[in-house]
Amino acid sequence: MFRKLAIAAVLTAVTLPAMADTPRLDAREQNQRERIAQGIRSGELTRPEARRLARGEVRLHRHERIAKSDGVVTRRERYRLEQHADRMSARIFRQKHDRHDR
């Protein structure tokens, strides 16, 4: 009996972190950070714009960390994180293509 419980506990410990992975969101975050950096290099983003966008990315990462804190990212949490990433992507596009240049 104890052996079965121990095996179940080990399997649970191994599979829970896998359920909390968000590789798609991690890739989007990396892509968005690169877009912000490219906008800074090219002068498409002013310093205040870049600062606001960077704070938004930090906020998205914080929400992701909170969602992962219990070991499972639910479908609803994943949806909300994706929505947040969508809004951030639109903000980056809008700021890079507005009339403000450095």
N, C-alpha and C positions, 0 to 999 in steps of 0.2 A: 504494500500500500504506500509506504513512504517513498519507495523508489519511483512509483508512478507519479506521485506529487512532485518529486524533485525533477523528473523529466519534463513534466508539464510546466513547471516554473522556469526551467531553462529555455524551453521552446518559446514561452511567452516573452521572456526577456530578450530573446534573439529577434522575434518577429515584431515586437512593438516599435523599436526604433525604425524598422523598415517601413512601417505604416505611417510614420511621421515624416518620411522624406517628401520633399517637394522639389524634385529636380527641375521641373518645368518653370516653376516660379524662381528658383535660384538662377536659372539661365536668363530669364527675363530681367531679373535685377541686375545681373552682370551686363547685359546688353544695354540697359537703360543708363547704368553708370558710365559705360563707354560713350553713349550718345551725349551725355552731359559733358564729359571730358572733351569730346570732339568739338562740341559747341563752344567751349571755353577757348580751345586752341584756335579755332577758326574766327573767333570774335562774334559769332552769332548770338552768344549769351553774354549779358552784362554780369558783373559780379553779384548784384542783388538777385538777379534771376537765377543764377547758378546756385547761390546760397539757398534760396527757397526750394529749388528742385532737389538739392542735396538733402535738405531737411525732410522733404517728402519721402525720399528714398529711405532715410533712417527710420521714419515713422512706419513705412511698409515693412522694413526688416524687423522692427520691434513687434508689430502685429503678428508677423510670421513666427517669431520666437515665442510669443504668448500662445499661439495656436498649437505649437509643437510641445509646449511645456508639460502636457499630460501624457505625451507619448503617442497620441493619435490625432491626426488632422482629419476632422470630419468633413463630409461632403459640403456642409454649409460653410464651415470655416474656409475650406479650399475655394469655394465660390466667392466668398467675400474678399479673400486675398487676391484672387484673379481680377475682381472688379476694381480693387484698389490699384493694382498694377495697370489695368486698362486706363484708369483716370490719370495715373502718373505718366503713362506713355503719351496720352493726349496733351497733357500740360507741357511735356518736353517738346513735342512737335510745335505747339502753339508758341512757346517762348522762342524757339529757334527760328521760327518763320515770321515773327512780328517785325515791326520797323525799328526796334531798338537794337543797335549794334554797339560794340565797344569801340 
